[in-house]
Amino acid sequence: MKPRVNLWIEIDDQVVLSRWRVGLLNAIAETGSISAAADLIGVPYRRAWEKIHEMEQRLGVALLDTQTGGPKGGGARLTPAAQDFVARFLLFSEGIDRHVQQQFQEAFSDHVE
């Protein structure tokens, strides 16, 4: 047995950050492209762009610096604000995961190897 926790942060009952959304931002940072990031995590480009737009609207900050087309193609990179939100979410989620694991061990110690 292993515990799993689905974690997200809301503003006015609307999701702004989640493990999936932070994964999307990390994929953009890794690939330098929204399209490549969408391919990497297995979602359509349109869905990736919609989620980024939702996060930017709800947080009130730009999360990406983008360049369109051209001879070398376009690209995207995380803004300092996005990098900060990603780092804070990862710190928060890692703490939650440690706490959940500890509570799980206490509650199910006789069923865990």
N, C-alpha and C positions, 0 to 999 in steps of 0.2 A: 504494500500500500504506500501511496505517496500523495501528500496534499497538493492541491492546485488552487491558486487564487487568481481570479480575474480582477484586475485593478484598473481603475480609471479615475480621472479628476474632472469634475463638472463646474461650469459656471451657469447659474440660472437654469439648472436641470438639463444642460446640454454638455456633452462630452467635449473636452478641450485637449486632454492628454490621456493616452492609454498605452498599454504595452505595444499594441499593434501600431498606433500612430507614431510612437517613438521609434519603433522598428522601421517604419517608412522613412522618417527623418534620417535615421542612421544609414539606411540604404542609399538615400540621396547623397549623404556625405561621402559614402564609400564609392559610389559610381560617378558622382558629378552630374547626374542627369535624372530628371523625374521619370522619363520613359524607361531608362535602364533600371532604375530603382523599382518601378512598377513590375517590370519583367522579373527582376530578382526575387521579389516577394510574391509573385504570382497573381497580380491583380491588373485589371485594365488601367491604362494611362488615365482615362477619364475619372475613374474612382480615386486614384491617387491624388490627382489634381483637386478634385472636390473636397477631399479630406484636408488637404493642405489649406485650401481656401477657407474651409470651416474653422480650422484652428486659428488662422490669422484673424478672421473676423471676430471670433469669440475672445481671443486673447488681446486683440487690439494692437498687434505688432506684426511686422513683416517677418516671416520665418525663412524666406529664401531670397537670395540675390540670383536673378536669372539673366541669361543672355540668349537671344533668339538666333537661330540659323546662322547663315554666313558660311564662308569657305571651310571653316574648321568645325562647323556645327554649333549648336547651342550648348547650354550648360546650366547647371544650378549648383549653388552652394548654400550652406546654412549661414544665416546671419548670426552675429554674436548673441542676439536674443534667443534664437533657436538653440544654439549650442548650450546656453545657460539653462533653458527649460529641459533639454535632454539630460544634461548632467544632474540637475535637481531631481528629475523624475527617476532616473536610475538610482540615485542615492536613496530616495524615498522607497522605491520598490524593493531594493535589496534589503533594506531594514525591515520592511513588511515581510518579505520572504523568510528572513532569519527568525522573526517572531513567530510566524506561522509554523515553521519547522520545529521550533522549541515547544510550542503549544501542542503540536501533533505528537511529538516524542513523549510529552507528559501524559497526554490522554490515551495514547495507543502504544505505550512502551512494551506491553506484553504481546503486541502483534507486529512489531517492527524488528527487523534484523539488524 
